[in-house]
Amino acid sequence: MLVLGEFDTELDLKAARTMKESLAIANLIPNGEVEDEKTLRHYGAILLSRVIHEVLPLQPVTMPMMDDFIVKSDELFQSVLLHNSIPMTDIPPSILSEVFNEKTKELTAEWDKVMRSQLDSIYESLGNSDDLPSKEEVMGATKVEPLDWSPLSSISRVNGQEDGSVAEQKLAIELGVNAVDKYCKQFGRLQLARGILNNGSPGAGKTYCMCKQGLYAMTQGLRVMSSSLMAVRANAIGGYHLHRLFQWEVGKTANLFRLAEVRAAHGIFSVARLDG
């Protein structure tokens, strides 16, 4: 607006109630109550074209930075014109901090609800066992004060289960424990903890292993979220289904990998335990 807009003083822009009104005051879009999505997208394309032809040639930026600038500019224009809002990634840090502070209490309450739901699901799957810590002990665990509990202290054996199957489950749980320990101890970008994939036929004990792994992560003060592609299954294991967790749009024909790429491009990164 400052570079391409037409206005008397910058105070004219601040007098507007919304960003869309500011664009209209700066004569960058027609002044009027235009709500047609197709028309608004057209205005956004015009603004992006002007940025590319009139602003970028004067900026001392590299090609990779220019690509990023164009993508973010397009997202900003579309968000302002279609939703009358600024993308979260473009909010100034001072304002963003206030937004987060206002949501702290709400997020804390929601996460407490999620943790209890996760524990209820895990303890129901593992059954009553003397070696499991109490739910309240797990709820109180932090990274600074983790619980001293090992999921390898006892491995449940079902009737008719072979020794090889028990050994495989123990190995899977041990790999999960090592991954959690490495994640807790990592420092900097040079040390990364790889994810663990539990694979097996129906009835092989995948859910049992993941419950042990998830419970151990919670005893170390980490946040654990179960998820599934099917909403019914996700609710059964105490979590959110993938579309809610990653904010994927429903009714899309793209595969899961493409949907994940789209959400990552919009700054949404999450780690989930996939089950089912």
PyRosetta script that sets phi, psi and omega in degrees:
from pyrosetta import init, pose_from_sequence

init()
pose = pose_from_sequence("MLVLGEFDTELDLKAARTMKESLAIANLIPNGEVEDEKTLRHYGAILLSRVIHEVLPLQPVTMPMMDDFIVKSDELFQSVLLHNSIPMTDIPPSILSEVFNEKTKELTAEWDKVMRSQLDSIYESLGNSDDLPSKEEVMGATKVEPLDWSPLSSISRVNGQEDGSVAEQKLAIELGVNAVDKYCKQFGRLQLARGILNNGSPGAGKTYCMCKQGLYAMTQGLRVMSSSLMAVRANAIGGYHLHRLFQWEVGKTANLFRLAEVRAAHGIFSVARLDG")
pose.set_psi(1, -37.9)
pose.set_omega(1, -178.9)
pose.set_phi(2, -69.8)
pose.set_psi(2, -36.4)
pose.set_omega(2, -175.7)
pose.set_phi(3, -83.3)
pose.set_psi(3, -43.1)
pose.set_omega(3, -173.9)
pose.set_phi(4, -104.5)
pose.set_psi(4, -14.5)
pose.set_omega(4, -174.5)
pose.set_phi(5, -76.9)
pose.set_psi(5, 164.3)
pose.set_omega(5, 176.7)
pose.set_phi(6, -119.7)
pose.set_psi(6, 114.5)
pose.set_omega(6, -178.6)
pose.set_phi(7, -158.6)
pose.set_psi(7, 163.4)
pose.set_omega(7, -179.5)
pose.set_phi(8, -79.4)
pose.set_psi(8, -53.3)
pose.set_omega(8, 177.6)
pose.set_phi(9, -138.4)
pose.set_psi(9, 164.6)
pose.set_omega(9, 178.9)
pose.set_phi(10, -66.0)
pose.set_psi(10, -20.3)
pose.set_omega(10, 178.4)
pose.set_phi(11, -64.8)
pose.set_psi(11, -26.3)
pose.set_omega(11, 177.4)
pose.set_phi(12, -61.1)
pose.set_psi(12, -37.8)
pose.set_omega(12, -179.0)
pose.set_phi(13, -72.0)
pose.set_psi(13, -36.1)
pose.set_omega(13, -179.3)
pose.set_phi(14, -72.2)
pose.set_psi(14, -19.3)
pose.set_omega(14, -179.3)
pose.set_phi(15, -73.9)
pose.set_psi(15, -17.4)
pose.set_omega(15, -179.2)
pose.set_phi(16, -71.9)
pose.set_psi(16, 150.4)
pose.set_omega(16, -179.7)
pose.set_phi(17, -79.6)
pose.set_psi(17, -29.7)
pose.set_omega(17, -177.0)
pose.set_phi(18, -134.9)
pose.set_psi(18, 167.1)
pose.set_omega(18, 176.6)
pose.set_phi(19, -64.2)
pose.set_psi(19, -36.3)
pose.set_omega(19, 179.9)
pose.set_phi(20, -63.9)
pose.set_psi(20, -41.6)
pose.set_omega(20, 177.8)
pose.set_phi(21, -64.6)
pose.set_psi(21, -35.9)
pose.set_omega(21, 178.3)
pose.set_phi(22, -63.5)
pose.set_psi(22, -39.4)
pose.set_omega(22, 177.4)
pose.set_phi(23, -63.4)
pose.set_psi(23, -37.6)
pose.set_omega(23, 178.8)
pose.set_phi(24, -69.0)
pose.set_psi(24, -41.3)
pose.set_omega(24, 179.2)
pose.set_phi(25, -63.0)
pose.set_psi(25, -34.9)
pose.set_omega(25, 179.3)
pose.set_phi(26, -81.9)
pose.set_psi(26, 6.5)
pose.set_omega(26, 179.1)
pose.set_phi(27, 59.5)
pose.set_psi(27, 31.9)
pose.set_omega(27, 176.4)
pose.set_phi(28, -93.0)
pose.set_psi(28, -22.1)
pose.set_omega(28, 171.4)
pose.set_phi(29, -135.7)
pose.set_psi(29, 156.9)
pose.set_omega(29, 179.8)
pose.set_phi(30, -58.7)
pose.set_psi(30, 142.8)
pose.set_omega(30, 179.7)
pose.set_phi(31, -82.8)
pose.set_psi(31, 114.2)
pose.set_omega(31, -178.5)
pose.set_phi(32, 164.6)
pose.set_psi(32, 166.8)
pose.set_omega(32, -179.6)
pose.set_phi(33, -84.7)
pose.set_psi(33, 77.0)
pose.set_omega(33, 178.7)
pose.set_phi(34, -94.0)
pose.set_psi(34, 119.3)
pose.set_omega(34, -178.1)
pose.set_phi(35, -120.4)
pose.set_psi(35, -2.3)
pose.set_omega(35, -179.8)
pose.set_phi(36, -67.2)
pose.set_psi(36, 124.0)
pose.set_omega(36, -174.3)
pose.set_phi(37, -61.7)
pose.set_psi(37, -42.2)
pose.set_omega(37, -178.9)
pose.set_phi(38, -62.0)
pose.set_psi(38, -41.7)
pose.set_omega(38, 179.6)
pose.set_phi(39, -67.5)
pose.set_psi(39, -41.8)
pose.set_omega(39, -179.6)
pose.set_phi(40, -64.7)
pose.set_psi(40, -39.8)
pose.set_omega(40, 176.7)
pose.set_phi(41, -64.0)
pose.set_psi(41, -34.9)
pose.set_omega(41, 177.9)
pose.set_phi(42, -64.7)
pose.set_psi(42, -42.2)
pose.set_omega(42, 177.1)
pose.set_phi(43, -62.8)
pose.set_psi(43, -39.3)
pose.set_omega(43, 178.5)
pose.set_phi(44, -62.8)
pose.set_psi(44, -39.5)
pose.set_omega(44, 178.6)
pose.set_phi(45, -65.9)
pose.set_psi(45, -37.6)
pose.set_omega(45, 178.1)
pose.set_phi(46, -64.8)
pose.set_psi(46, -43.7)
pose.set_omega(46, 179.6)
pose.set_phi(47, -63.4)
pose.set_psi(47, -41.4)
pose.set_omega(47, 178.5)
pose.set_phi(48, -64.1)
pose.set_psi(48, -39.7)
pose.set_omega(48, 178.4)
pose.set_phi(49, -62.8)
pose.set_psi(49, -40.2)
pose.set_omega(49, 179.0)
pose.set_phi(50, -66.5)
pose.set_psi(50, -37.4)
pose.set_omega(50, 177.7)
pose.set_phi(51, -63.2)
pose.set_psi(51, -43.8)
pose.set_omega(51, -178.4)
pose.set_phi(52, -64.7)
pose.set_psi(52, -41.5)
pose.set_omega(52, -173.9)
pose.set_phi(53, -90.1)
pose.set_psi(53, -25.3)
pose.set_omega(53, -173.7)
pose.set_phi(54, -113.3)
pose.set_psi(54, -22.7)
pose.set_omega(54, -176.2)
pose.set_phi(55, -105.2)
pose.set_psi(55, -52.0)
pose.set_omega(55, -175.0)
pose.set_phi(56, -60.5)
pose.set_psi(56, -37.9)
pose.set_omega(56, 179.5)
pose.set_phi(57, -59.5)
pose.set_psi(57, -19.9)
pose.set_omega(57, -177.7)
pose.set_phi(58, -97.7)
pose.set_psi(58, -0.4)
pose.set_omega(58, -177.0)
pose.set_phi(59, -100.2)
pose.set_psi(59, 134.2)
pose.set_omega(59, 178.5)
pose.set_phi(60, -82.5)
pose.set_psi(60, 72.8)
pose.set_omega(60, -177.4)
pose.set_phi(61, -123.4)
pose.set_psi(61, 155.0)
pose.set_omega(61, 177.7)
pose.set_phi(62, -82.1)
pose.set_psi(62, 168.5)
pose.set_omega(62, -179.1)
pose.set_phi(63, -61.5)
pose.set_psi(63, -46.3)
pose.set_omega(63, 177.4)
pose.set_phi(64, -59.0)
pose.set_psi(64, -40.6)
pose.set_omega(64, 178.5)
pose.set_phi(65, -67.0)
pose.set_psi(65, -35.9)
pose.set_omega(65, 179.6)
pose.set_phi(66, -65.4)
pose.set_psi(66, -41.5)
pose.set_omega(66, 177.7)
pose.set_phi(67, -60.1)
pose.set_psi(67, -45.5)
pose.set_omega(67, -179.8)
pose.set_phi(68, -64.0)
pose.set_psi(68, -39.2)
pose.set_omega(68, -179.5)
pose.set_phi(69, -64.6)
pose.set_psi(69, -41.0)
pose.set_omega(69, -179.5)
pose.set_phi(70, -65.3)
pose.set_psi(70, -45.2)
pose.set_omega(70, -179.6)
pose.set_phi(71, -62.4)
pose.set_psi(71, -45.6)
pose.set_omega(71, -179.4)
pose.set_phi(72, -67.5)
pose.set_psi(72, -34.6)
pose.set_omega(72, 177.8)
pose.set_phi(73, -64.5)
pose.set_psi(73, -43.7)
pose.set_omega(73, 178.6)
pose.set_phi(74, -62.4)
pose.set_psi(74, -44.4)
pose.set_omega(74, 178.8)
pose.set_phi(75, -62.3)
pose.set_psi(75, -39.2)
pose.set_omega(75, 180.0)
pose.set_phi(76, -65.4)
pose.set_psi(76, -47.6)
pose.set_omega(76, -179.4)
pose.set_phi(77, -61.9)
pose.set_psi(77, -45.9)
pose.set_omega(77, -178.1)
pose.set_phi(78, -65.0)
pose.set_psi(78, -38.8)
pose.set_omega(78, -179.7)
pose.set_phi(79, -67.0)
pose.set_psi(79, -42.3)
pose.set_omega(79, -179.4)
pose.set_phi(80, -67.6)
pose.set_psi(80, -44.5)
pose.set_omega(80, -175.6)
pose.set_phi(81, -74.4)
pose.set_psi(81, -41.3)
pose.set_omega(81, -175.7)
pose.set_phi(82, -85.2)
pose.set_psi(82, -37.7)
pose.set_omega(82, -174.5)
pose.set_phi(83, -115.4)
pose.set_psi(83, -3.0)
pose.set_omega(83, 179.3)
pose.set_phi(84, 56.0)
pose.set_psi(84, 40.4)
pose.set_omega(84, -179.6)
pose.set_phi(85, -146.6)
pose.set_psi(85, 162.3)
pose.set_omega(85, 178.0)
pose.set_phi(86, -100.3)
pose.set_psi(86, 134.9)
pose.set_omega(86, 176.9)
pose.set_phi(87, -55.8)
pose.set_psi(87, 145.5)
pose.set_omega(87, -177.2)
pose.set_phi(88, -56.0)
pose.set_psi(88, -33.8)
pose.set_omega(88, -177.0)
pose.set_phi(89, -71.4)
pose.set_psi(89, -15.1)
pose.set_omega(89, -177.8)
pose.set_phi(90, -105.4)
pose.set_psi(90, 2.9)
pose.set_omega(90, 178.5)
pose.set_phi(91, -75.7)
pose.set_psi(91, 133.3)
pose.set_omega(91, 178.1)
pose.set_phi(92, -55.3)
pose.set_psi(92, 145.1)
pose.set_omega(92, -177.0)
pose.set_phi(93, -53.8)
pose.set_psi(93, -39.8)
pose.set_omega(93, -177.9)
pose.set_phi(94, -63.1)
pose.set_psi(94, -41.7)
pose.set_omega(94, 179.1)
pose.set_phi(95, -71.8)
pose.set_psi(95, -40.0)
pose.set_omega(95, -178.9)
pose.set_phi(96, -62.2)
pose.set_psi(96, -37.0)
pose.set_omega(96, 178.7)
pose.set_phi(97, -62.6)
pose.set_psi(97, -40.6)
pose.set_omega(97, 178.5)
pose.set_phi(98, -65.3)
pose.set_psi(98, -39.2)
pose.set_omega(98, 178.1)
pose.set_phi(99, -61.5)
pose.set_psi(99, -44.9)
pose.set_omega(99, 179.9)
pose.set_phi(100, -65.2)
pose.set_psi(100, -39.6)
pose.set_omega(100, -179.4)
pose.set_phi(101, -62.8)
pose.set_psi(101, -38.6)
pose.set_omega(101, 180.0)
pose.set_phi(102, -67.4)
pose.set_psi(102, -28.6)
pose.set_omega(102, -177.0)
pose.set_phi(103, -92.4)
pose.set_psi(103, -5.7)
pose.set_omega(103, -174.0)
pose.set_phi(104, -57.9)
pose.set_psi(104, -49.0)
pose.set_omega(104, -177.9)
pose.set_phi(105, -63.8)
pose.set_psi(105, -43.2)
pose.set_omega(105, 179.8)
pose.set_phi(106, -64.1)
pose.set_psi(106, -42.5)
pose.set_omega(106, 179.7)
pose.set_phi(107, -67.5)
pose.set_psi(107, -38.5)
pose.set_omega(107, 178.9)
pose.set_phi(108, -62.3)
pose.set_psi(108, -44.1)
pose.set_omega(108, 179.1)
pose.set_phi(109, -64.7)
pose.set_psi(109, -40.9)
pose.set_omega(109, -179.6)
pose.set_phi(110, -66.3)
pose.set_psi(110, -41.5)
pose.set_omega(110, -178.7)
pose.set_phi(111, -69.6)
pose.set_psi(111, -34.7)
pose.set_omega(111, 175.4)
pose.set_phi(112, -61.3)
pose.set_psi(112, -40.1)
pose.set_omega(112, 177.7)
pose.set_phi(113, -64.9)
pose.set_psi(113, -42.8)
pose.set_omega(113, -179.8)
pose.set_phi(114, -64.5)
pose.set_psi(114, -43.4)
pose.set_omega(114, -179.3)
pose.set_phi(115, -61.1)
pose.set_psi(115, -44.2)
pose.set_omega(115, -179.7)
pose.set_phi(116, -65.4)
pose.set_psi(116, -37.5)
pose.set_omega(116, 177.5)
pose.set_phi(117, -65.4)
pose.set_psi(117, -41.1)
pose.set_omega(117, 177.9)
pose.set_phi(118, -62.1)
pose.set_psi(118, -45.7)
pose.set_omega(118, -178.2)
pose.set_phi(119, -65.2)
pose.set_psi(119, -40.8)
pose.set_omega(119, 178.2)
pose.set_phi(120, -59.1)
pose.set_psi(120, -43.1)
pose.set_omega(120, -179.7)
pose.set_phi(121, -67.0)
pose.set_psi(121, -43.5)
pose.set_omega(121, -178.9)
pose.set_phi(122, -64.3)
pose.set_psi(122, -46.2)
pose.set_omega(122, -177.7)
pose.set_phi(123, -69.6)
pose.set_psi(123, -30.8)
pose.set_omega(123, 176.3)
pose.set_phi(124, -67.8)
pose.set_psi(124, -37.5)
pose.set_omega(124, 179.8)
pose.set_phi(125, -72.7)
pose.set_psi(125, -38.6)
pose.set_omega(125, -177.3)
pose.set_phi(126, -81.9)
pose.set_psi(126, -21.0)
pose.set_omega(126, -179.0)
pose.set_phi(127, 77.8)
pose.set_psi(127, 177.6)
pose.set_omega(127, 179.8)
pose.set_phi(128, -76.1)
pose.set_psi(128, 124.6)
pose.set_omega(128, 179.6)
pose.set_phi(129, -145.5)
pose.set_psi(129, 140.2)
pose.set_omega(129, -176.8)
pose.set_phi(130, -69.3)
pose.set_psi(130, -22.4)
pose.set_omega(130, -174.6)
pose.set_phi(131, -84.9)
pose.set_psi(131, -5.3)
pose.set_omega(131, -178.4)
pose.set_phi(132, -84.0)
pose.set_psi(132, 138.2)
pose.set_omega(132, 175.2)
pose.set_phi(133, -70.8)
pose.set_psi(133, 160.7)
pose.set_omega(133, 178.5)
pose.set_phi(134, -71.7)
pose.set_psi(134, 157.5)
pose.set_omega(134, -179.2)
pose.set_phi(135, -62.4)
pose.set_psi(135, -38.7)
pose.set_omega(135, -179.5)
pose.set_phi(136, -66.5)
pose.set_psi(136, -34.8)
pose.set_omega(136, 176.7)
pose.set_phi(137, -64.7)
pose.set_psi(137, -41.0)
pose.set_omega(137, 178.9)
pose.set_phi(138, -67.1)
pose.set_psi(138, -40.5)
pose.set_omega(138, 179.5)
pose.set_phi(139, -62.2)
pose.set_psi(139, -30.2)
pose.set_omega(139, -178.1)
pose.set_phi(140, -90.2)
pose.set_psi(140, -3.0)
pose.set_omega(140, -178.7)
pose.set_phi(141, -71.3)
pose.set_psi(141, 142.5)
pose.set_omega(141, 177.5)
pose.set_phi(142, -133.7)
pose.set_psi(142, 171.4)
pose.set_omega(142, 177.0)
pose.set_phi(143, -66.5)
pose.set_psi(143, -31.6)
pose.set_omega(143, 179.2)
pose.set_phi(144, -77.7)
pose.set_psi(144, -36.8)
pose.set_omega(144, -179.1)
pose.set_phi(145, -127.0)
pose.set_psi(145, 75.5)
pose.set_omega(145, 179.3)
pose.set_phi(146, -77.0)
pose.set_psi(146, 163.9)
pose.set_omega(146, 176.6)
pose.set_phi(147, -82.3)
pose.set_psi(147, 144.4)
pose.set_omega(147, 175.8)
pose.set_phi(148, -89.8)
pose.set_psi(148, 85.6)
pose.set_omega(148, -178.5)
pose.set_phi(149, -142.6)
pose.set_psi(149, 138.1)
pose.set_omega(149, 179.2)
pose.set_phi(150, -117.9)
pose.set_psi(150, 126.2)
pose.set_omega(150, 178.2)
pose.set_phi(151, -70.9)
pose.set_psi(151, -7.8)
pose.set_omega(151, 180.0)
pose.set_phi(152, -92.6)
pose.set_psi(152, 1.2)
pose.set_omega(152, -177.3)
pose.set_phi(153, -63.7)
pose.set_psi(153, -30.7)
pose.set_omega(153, 176.3)
pose.set_phi(154, -153.4)
pose.set_psi(154, 134.7)
pose.set_omega(154, 177.6)
pose.set_phi(155, -115.2)
pose.set_psi(155, 120.1)
pose.set_omega(155, -178.6)
pose.set_phi(156, -71.1)
pose.set_psi(156, 137.4)
pose.set_omega(156, 177.8)
pose.set_phi(157, -115.3)
pose.set_psi(157, 125.5)
pose.set_omega(157, 178.3)
pose.set_phi(158, -85.8)
pose.set_psi(158, 162.6)
pose.set_omega(158, -178.7)
pose.set_phi(159, -60.2)
pose.set_psi(159, 128.6)
pose.set_omega(159, 177.5)
pose.set_phi(160, 83.4)
pose.set_psi(160, 2.0)
pose.set_omega(160, -179.1)
pose.set_phi(161, -74.9)
pose.set_psi(161, 132.2)
pose.set_omega(161, -178.1)
pose.set_phi(162, -78.8)
pose.set_psi(162, 159.7)
pose.set_omega(162, -179.7)
pose.set_phi(163, -62.4)
pose.set_psi(163, -36.2)
pose.set_omega(163, 179.6)
pose.set_phi(164, -63.3)
pose.set_psi(164, -37.0)
pose.set_omega(164, 178.6)
pose.set_phi(165, -67.1)
pose.set_psi(165, -41.8)
pose.set_omega(165, 177.8)
pose.set_phi(166, -62.7)
pose.set_psi(166, -40.7)
pose.set_omega(166, 179.5)
pose.set_phi(167, -63.8)
pose.set_psi(167, -39.2)
pose.set_omega(167, 178.4)
pose.set_phi(168, -64.9)
pose.set_psi(168, -42.7)
pose.set_omega(168, 178.5)
pose.set_phi(169, -62.9)
pose.set_psi(169, -41.5)
pose.set_omega(169, 178.7)
pose.set_phi(170, -63.0)
pose.set_psi(170, -40.7)
pose.set_omega(170, 179.0)
pose.set_phi(171, -65.0)
pose.set_psi(171, -42.3)
pose.set_omega(171, 179.9)
pose.set_phi(172, -62.4)
pose.set_psi(172, -44.2)
pose.set_omega(172, 179.6)
pose.set_phi(173, -65.5)
pose.set_psi(173, -40.3)
pose.set_omega(173, 179.5)
pose.set_phi(174, -63.2)
pose.set_psi(174, -40.0)
pose.set_omega(174, 176.7)
pose.set_phi(175, -63.0)
pose.set_psi(175, -39.5)
pose.set_omega(175, 177.4)
pose.set_phi(176, -64.6)
pose.set_psi(176, -41.7)
pose.set_omega(176, 178.1)
pose.set_phi(177, -61.8)
pose.set_psi(177, -45.2)
pose.set_omega(177, 179.7)
pose.set_phi(178, -62.4)
pose.set_psi(178, -39.2)
pose.set_omega(178, 179.5)
pose.set_phi(179, -65.3)
pose.set_psi(179, -41.4)
pose.set_omega(179, 178.4)
pose.set_phi(180, -65.0)
pose.set_psi(180, -44.3)
pose.set_omega(180, 179.4)
pose.set_phi(181, -61.1)
pose.set_psi(181, -42.5)
pose.set_omega(181, -180.0)
pose.set_phi(182, -66.4)
pose.set_psi(182, -39.0)
pose.set_omega(182, 178.6)
pose.set_phi(183, -62.5)
pose.set_psi(183, -41.6)
pose.set_omega(183, -179.1)
pose.set_phi(184, -67.6)
pose.set_psi(184, -28.4)
pose.set_omega(184, -175.5)
pose.set_phi(185, -98.3)
pose.set_psi(185, -5.0)
pose.set_omega(185, -174.4)
pose.set_phi(186, -66.8)
pose.set_psi(186, 149.6)
pose.set_omega(186, -178.9)
pose.set_phi(187, -143.9)
pose.set_psi(187, 117.8)
pose.set_omega(187, 179.5)
pose.set_phi(188, 83.1)
pose.set_psi(188, 176.9)
pose.set_omega(188, -175.3)
pose.set_phi(189, -81.8)
pose.set_psi(189, -12.6)
pose.set_omega(189, -177.3)
pose.set_phi(190, -80.4)
pose.set_psi(190, -14.7)
pose.set_omega(190, 179.9)
pose.set_phi(191, -115.1)
pose.set_psi(191, 110.4)
pose.set_omega(191, -177.5)
pose.set_phi(192, -123.4)
pose.set_psi(192, 142.0)
pose.set_omega(192, 177.2)
pose.set_phi(193, -99.3)
pose.set_psi(193, 122.5)
pose.set_omega(193, 179.5)
pose.set_phi(194, -77.4)
pose.set_psi(194, 150.2)
pose.set_omega(194, 177.3)
pose.set_phi(195, -73.9)
pose.set_psi(195, 160.5)
pose.set_omega(195, -179.2)
pose.set_phi(196, -112.0)
pose.set_psi(196, 130.6)
pose.set_omega(196, 177.6)
pose.set_phi(197, -109.0)
pose.set_psi(197, 117.9)
pose.set_omega(197, 175.5)
pose.set_phi(198, -93.4)
pose.set_psi(198, 119.0)
pose.set_omega(198, -177.0)
pose.set_phi(199, -127.2)
pose.set_psi(199, 140.0)
pose.set_omega(199, 179.7)
pose.set_phi(200, 178.2)
pose.set_psi(200, 166.1)
pose.set_omega(200, 179.2)
pose.set_phi(201, -73.2)
pose.set_psi(201, 164.7)
pose.set_omega(201, 177.4)
pose.set_phi(202, -55.8)
pose.set_psi(202, 131.4)
pose.set_omega(202, -180.0)
pose.set_phi(203, 85.5)
pose.set_psi(203, 4.7)
pose.set_omega(203, -178.4)
pose.set_phi(204, -76.5)
pose.set_psi(204, -14.6)
pose.set_omega(204, 178.9)
pose.set_phi(205, 102.7)
pose.set_psi(205, 25.5)
pose.set_omega(205, -179.2)
pose.set_phi(206, -63.8)
pose.set_psi(206, -45.9)
pose.set_omega(206, -179.3)
pose.set_phi(207, -63.0)
pose.set_psi(207, -40.2)
pose.set_omega(207, 178.7)
pose.set_phi(208, -60.3)
pose.set_psi(208, -46.2)
pose.set_omega(208, -179.8)
pose.set_phi(209, -64.5)
pose.set_psi(209, -43.3)
pose.set_omega(209, -178.3)
pose.set_phi(210, -69.1)
pose.set_psi(210, -32.3)
pose.set_omega(210, 175.7)
pose.set_phi(211, -64.5)
pose.set_psi(211, -42.0)
pose.set_omega(211, 177.2)
pose.set_phi(212, -63.5)
pose.set_psi(212, -45.1)
pose.set_omega(212, 179.7)
pose.set_phi(213, -63.3)
pose.set_psi(213, -44.6)
pose.set_omega(213, -179.2)
pose.set_phi(214, -65.4)
pose.set_psi(214, -41.6)
pose.set_omega(214, 179.3)
pose.set_phi(215, -63.8)
pose.set_psi(215, -39.4)
pose.set_omega(215, 178.8)
pose.set_phi(216, -63.6)
pose.set_psi(216, -41.6)
pose.set_omega(216, 178.7)
pose.set_phi(217, -61.2)
pose.set_psi(217, -39.1)
pose.set_omega(217, 179.4)
pose.set_phi(218, -68.3)
pose.set_psi(218, -35.0)
pose.set_omega(218, 177.8)
pose.set_phi(219, -68.6)
pose.set_psi(219, -17.5)
pose.set_omega(219, 177.7)
pose.set_phi(220, -94.0)
pose.set_psi(220, 9.0)
pose.set_omega(220, 176.5)
pose.set_phi(221, 84.6)
pose.set_psi(221, 13.8)
pose.set_omega(221, 179.4)
pose.set_phi(222, -91.7)
pose.set_psi(222, 157.8)
pose.set_omega(222, 177.2)
pose.set_phi(223, -93.2)
pose.set_psi(223, 128.1)
pose.set_omega(223, -176.6)
pose.set_phi(224, -119.7)
pose.set_psi(224, 134.2)
pose.set_omega(224, 178.0)
pose.set_phi(225, -131.7)
pose.set_psi(225, 122.1)
pose.set_omega(225, 175.0)
pose.set_phi(226, -85.6)
pose.set_psi(226, 150.0)
pose.set_omega(226, 180.0)
pose.set_phi(227, -152.7)
pose.set_psi(227, 164.0)
pose.set_omega(227, 178.9)
pose.set_phi(228, -158.6)
pose.set_psi(228, 154.7)
pose.set_omega(228, 177.8)
pose.set_phi(229, -67.9)
pose.set_psi(229, -32.5)
pose.set_omega(229, 179.2)
pose.set_phi(230, -91.1)
pose.set_psi(230, 128.3)
pose.set_omega(230, -176.8)
pose.set_phi(231, -62.0)
pose.set_psi(231, -38.9)
pose.set_omega(231, -179.2)
pose.set_phi(232, -62.5)
pose.set_psi(232, -44.3)
pose.set_omega(232, 179.8)
pose.set_phi(233, -66.4)
pose.set_psi(233, -40.6)
pose.set_omega(233, -179.9)
pose.set_phi(234, -61.3)
pose.set_psi(234, -42.7)
pose.set_omega(234, 178.9)
pose.set_phi(235, -66.8)
pose.set_psi(235, -34.9)
pose.set_omega(235, -178.8)
pose.set_phi(236, -66.6)
pose.set_psi(236, -31.3)
pose.set_omega(236, -179.2)
pose.set_phi(237, -97.9)
pose.set_psi(237, 13.3)
pose.set_omega(237, 171.2)
pose.set_phi(238, 82.2)
pose.set_psi(238, 18.3)
pose.set_omega(238, -177.9)
pose.set_phi(239, -126.5)
pose.set_psi(239, -158.0)
pose.set_omega(239, 177.2)
pose.set_phi(240, -109.6)
pose.set_psi(240, 147.8)
pose.set_omega(240, 174.9)
pose.set_phi(241, -73.8)
pose.set_psi(241, 162.4)
pose.set_omega(241, -170.1)
pose.set_phi(242, -57.2)
pose.set_psi(242, -40.6)
pose.set_omega(242, -176.1)
pose.set_phi(243, -64.9)
pose.set_psi(243, -35.7)
pose.set_omega(243, 177.6)
pose.set_phi(244, -76.0)
pose.set_psi(244, -40.6)
pose.set_omega(244, -176.8)
pose.set_phi(245, -64.3)
pose.set_psi(245, -46.5)
pose.set_omega(245, -176.9)
pose.set_phi(246, -98.2)
pose.set_psi(246, 2.6)
pose.set_omega(246, -180.0)
pose.set_phi(247, 59.7)
pose.set_psi(247, 40.2)
pose.set_omega(247, 175.8)
pose.set_phi(248, -77.1)
pose.set_psi(248, 145.0)
pose.set_omega(248, 175.9)
pose.set_phi(249, -75.2)
pose.set_psi(249, 138.1)
pose.set_omega(249, 179.7)
pose.set_phi(250, -82.7)
pose.set_psi(250, 159.4)
pose.set_omega(250, 177.8)
pose.set_phi(251, 79.1)
pose.set_psi(251, 11.6)
pose.set_omega(251, 179.7)
pose.set_phi(252, -90.1)
pose.set_psi(252, 144.0)
pose.set_omega(252, -179.0)
pose.set_phi(253, -91.7)
pose.set_psi(253, -6.9)
pose.set_omega(253, -179.4)
pose.set_phi(254, -67.5)
pose.set_psi(254, 153.0)
pose.set_omega(254, 179.2)
pose.set_phi(255, -75.9)
pose.set_psi(255, 172.8)
pose.set_omega(255, -175.2)
pose.set_phi(256, -61.6)
pose.set_psi(256, -36.7)
pose.set_omega(256, -177.9)
pose.set_phi(257, -65.4)
pose.set_psi(257, -40.9)
pose.set_omega(257, -180.0)
pose.set_phi(258, -68.5)
pose.set_psi(258, -40.5)
pose.set_omega(258, 178.1)
pose.set_phi(259, -61.8)
pose.set_psi(259, -39.7)
pose.set_omega(259, 178.1)
pose.set_phi(260, -64.6)
pose.set_psi(260, -39.0)
pose.set_omega(260, 178.5)
pose.set_phi(261, -63.2)
pose.set_psi(261, -40.9)
pose.set_omega(261, -179.0)
pose.set_phi(262, -64.2)
pose.set_psi(262, -45.0)
pose.set_omega(262, -179.4)
pose.set_phi(263, -68.2)
pose.set_psi(263, -36.4)
pose.set_omega(263, 178.2)
pose.set_phi(264, -64.2)
pose.set_psi(264, -36.2)
pose.set_omega(264, 178.9)
pose.set_phi(265, -65.4)
pose.set_psi(265, -23.6)
pose.set_omega(265, 178.6)
pose.set_phi(266, -95.5)
pose.set_psi(266, 11.0)
pose.set_omega(266, 173.3)
pose.set_phi(267, 84.6)
pose.set_psi(267, 20.8)
pose.set_omega(267, 179.1)
pose.set_phi(268, -108.5)
pose.set_psi(268, 112.2)
pose.set_omega(268, -178.0)
pose.set_phi(269, -124.0)
pose.set_psi(269, 131.2)
pose.set_omega(269, 179.5)
pose.set_phi(270, -145.7)
pose.set_psi(270, 157.9)
pose.set_omega(270, 174.0)
pose.set_phi(271, -122.5)
pose.set_psi(271, 129.2)
pose.set_omega(271, -177.5)
pose.set_phi(272, -131.8)
pose.set_psi(272, 157.2)
pose.set_omega(272, 172.3)
pose.set_phi(273, -93.3)
pose.set_psi(273, 115.9)
pose.set_omega(273, -177.9)
pose.set_phi(274, -89.7)
pose.set_psi(274, 130.4)
pose.set_omega(274, -178.8)
pose.set_phi(275, -140.7)
pose.set_psi(275, 143.8)
pose.set_omega(275, 178.7)
pose.set_phi(276, 84.5)
pose.dump_pdb("model.pdb")
